[in-house]
Amino acid sequence: MFISYQFIVFLVSVLILYYLVPKKLQWIFLLIFNFVFYMYADIRYPIFLVITTAVIYTAARIIETYENVKINKSIKKKKKFIMMTALFIVLGILVCVKYTNFIIRNFNVCLIRTGHESIPFVDFIIPMGISFYTFQAIAYLLDVYWGRCKAQKNFLKFLLFMSFFPQLIQGPINRYNDMSESLYERHDFRWDRIRFGLERILWGYFKKLVIADRAGIAVSALAESRESYTGIYVIAGMIFYAVQLYADFTGGIDITIGIAESMGISMKENFIRPFFSKNIAEYWRRWHISMGTWFKDYVFYPCGISRPVKKITMFCKRHFGMVVARRVAVYISSIIVWLATGIWHGAEWRFVVWGLLNGIIILISEELAPLYHMFHKKFSGLSDTVFYRGFQIVRTCILMSCLRLFDVYGSVRNTFRQFFSIFTEFTDKKLSLQGLEGLGLLPADYIILLCGVIIMFLVSVINRNGNIREKLLNKPYVVRYIIFTGMLFAIVLFGTYGRGYDAAQFIYNRF
């Protein structure tokens, strides 16, 4: 929805009116426009959002009433029962609308093989952003339950936190403590703040329209004609999709954070130069940070101290020693986290396999850590060189690109077939100009795409030593004017638009 003329008109109207209304009414005004935005997507969507919000709000308020009560076993049980009931309801809604047909599909396979009639699929609507706001709600409830934050007493203010319209598209998964203060406070009109936000929004549109959607044309062609594009073309697809996904997802987050900045609302960064990572674990600390920290805080740690895992740990300690026991606890928690991460991304087996493979590779890497340490100790001169760090970065990019093939080719079987064709058909296929033109891009498109990737790379490098927008403040006005005017014209002239000039939706919309 970000990429439409209607949204741009909506956003301009919101920004103008936000600073025109009395400051004490700004949050109410924003809440109203959140629902206007959400109802425009589908008038039924707010029903799910309000139900989830009401359940979590009520549970949090009840839990907090026990704060000044002397804690005993009975009180602990009541708090836990309320918390678990609320989680069961909101997760039940998510599972019901998003995963019912996945369960039916797999159940039907068993029925058909045993000669029974299949069960018809259910036509549920899947509300936009339901995975994001459900996880946001769960984090808030658990933080209240653990005493990390105070429950919001005003239902409408909590509804504002849950429904803030930019984050409903594709996140990030915001924490209440991080966002609530700036969300509810009164904001004066400040041009420097609005300009900063608009610059970030413009950068997001540039990445999405000029780079991501152009690379997406080639990715679609490679996926749709996979029998023709095997071998070296699979490697080309890995590169195209890496560019598309990064520009698409970070572009959307740039727009989200830019909108929030324009209103004086704080959001944490969701990406920190992930393609500079030296291993997959580091990559996931830099990529979709809000999701990674959510799973770490609300799945990994609770799993590690849960009663079943403790029992398994104690069993392993008695029979195999403490070293094995600690590893088993980490293994179980990690596999659960990555299984859940895969399922969160989509109700398909390819996402389950993708998630588990990420977890397995990270665990193998952890087990090999002593060997890495010995290597670095023996070849300390080599491991500290730019060449070796570059090798680590390239290796990580290749591994992640291989795993992303599950997203490109749509099924586990197709993904493995295309992946193995890299080795079996590499010499049979040659990357030719004719073959590249068959992907739907003209030579001019490849030049624009290459220039866009170079610009993204340079911006990432510059951002390592401070925010590029803050650095541009020290430059003459003419320099800043040329840069951002040039970016605007690049979007208008080189942006890739679909039928009716409506660009492709963001990839993470479907999650």
WOCORSUL-V227210 format. One record per pair of residues at least 24 apart in sequence whose ideal C-beta (glycine too) atoms are under 7 Angstrom apart, sorted by the first residue. I is the first residue (numbers start at 1). J is the second residue. Records with the same first field share a line. If there is no record, write none. Layout:
I->J / J
This chain:
1->41 / 169
2->169 / 252 / 255 / 506
3->208 / 209 / 503
4->502
10->37
11->259
15->262
18->263
19->189
23->186
24->186
26->186 / 187
27->157 / 160 / 184
30->160
31->156 / 159 / 160 / 163
33->165
34->160 / 163 / 164 / 165
35->163
37->165
38->163 / 165 / 168
41->128
42->125
44->125
45->127 / 128
48->93 / 127 / 130
49->127 / 133 / 162 / 163
51->93
52->90 / 93 / 133 / 134 / 137
53->137 / 158 / 159 / 162
55->86 / 89 / 90
56->86 / 90 / 137 / 140 / 141
57->155 / 158
59->83 / 86 / 141
60->140 / 141 / 144 / 151
61->151
63->144 / 145
64->144 / 151
79->145
83->141 / 145
86->141
87->138 / 141
90->134 / 137 / 138
94->130 / 131 / 134
96->124
97->124 / 125 / 126 / 130
98->126 / 130 / 347
99->347
100->124
102->347 / 348
128->168
129->168 / 169
131->344 / 511
132->167 / 168 / 171 / 173
133->162 / 168
135->173 / 294
136->162 / 173 / 174
137->162
138->298
139->175 / 294 / 298
140->176
142->298
143->176 / 177
149->176 / 177
157->184
166->256 / 259 / 260
167->256
169->252 / 256 / 506 / 509
170->252 / 506 / 508 / 509
171->270 / 290
172->253 / 267 / 268 / 270 / 290
173->290 / 291 / 294
174->267 / 290
178->268
179->265 / 266 / 267
182->264 / 265 / 266
183->265
187->263 / 264
193->261 / 262 / 264
194->262
196->261 / 469
197->258 / 259 / 261 / 262
198->258 / 262
199->469 / 484
200->254 / 257 / 258 / 261
201->254 / 255 / 258 / 259
202->484 / 487 / 488
203->254
204->251 / 252 / 254 / 255 / 258
205->255 / 491
206->487 / 490 / 491
207->247 / 250 / 251 / 254 / 456
208->247 / 248 / 251 / 252
209->491 / 495 / 496 / 503
210->448 / 452 / 490 / 491 / 494 / 495
211->243 / 247 / 449 / 452 / 453 / 456
212->244 / 247 / 248 / 251
213->496 / 503 / 504
214->441 / 445 / 448 / 449 / 496
215->240 / 243 / 244 / 449
216->244 / 504
217->439 / 440 / 441 / 496
218->439 / 440 / 441
219->244 / 408
221->439 / 440
222->439
223->408 / 409 / 410
226->409 / 414 / 418
230->418 / 421 / 425 / 429
231->421 / 422 / 425 / 426 / 428 / 429
232->426 / 429 / 430 / 431
233->429 / 431 / 435
234->418 / 419 / 421 / 422
235->422
236->431
237->408
238->401 / 402 / 404 / 405
241->404 / 408
242->401 / 404
243->453
245->404 / 507
247->456
248->506 / 507
249->507 / 508
252->506 / 508
273->460 / 464
275->397
276->393
277->393 / 396
278->389 / 392 / 393 / 396
279->365 / 392 / 396
280->358 / 361 / 362 / 365 / 396 / 399 / 400
281->362 / 365
283->396 / 400
295->337 / 340 / 341
299->336 / 337 / 340
300->333 / 337
303->332 / 333 / 336
304->329 / 333
309->333
331->363
334->359 / 362 / 363
335->359
345->511
346->510 / 511
349->412
350->406 / 410 / 411 / 412 / 415
351->406
353->406 / 412
354->403 / 406
357->403
358->403
361->399
448->494
